[in-house]
């Protein structure tokens, strides 16, 4: 299953999509809940690495902040494993989006020459990133909803069929 998610993450990053509307944060949350710890943290990072080979890497500190934010989101997913309910999944999704936004835009401000290293510069950096943040939130909600929803639906159907089969045998 981990290999499937890595491939899906790579493919979904390579096909045309809105900026920041990607499944990687959702892979981190989903992996934290449904995969073992080793795979939970590795899946989103490997999907990023393999797709970045084709897309290209950002400046080192920006890339580092991107990968670190997805690692943190994976850790949130590990917490979510023992606290899984709709409101916690929704909250974890928004928290992941915020972590990604804050960390990556701080790195863009700090590590690139694009903005002055002043309060005005960091404010401008975050302000200009708001449209990307909107896409991040929408993408995270879409992919988390799709992944968790589909998986839970399959579990429900499987349990129901198993129960029907057991009842029919009695």
Secondary structure, DSSP 8 states (H G I E B T S, - for coil): -HHHHHHHHHHHHHS---TT--SHHHHHHHHHHHS-HHHHHHHHHHHHHHHHHHH----HHHHHHHHHHHHHHHHHHHHHHTS-SHHHHHHHHHHHHHHHHHHHHHHHHHHSTTS-SSHHHHHHHHHHTHHHHHHHHHHHHHHHHHHHHHHHHHHHHHHHHHHHHHHHH-
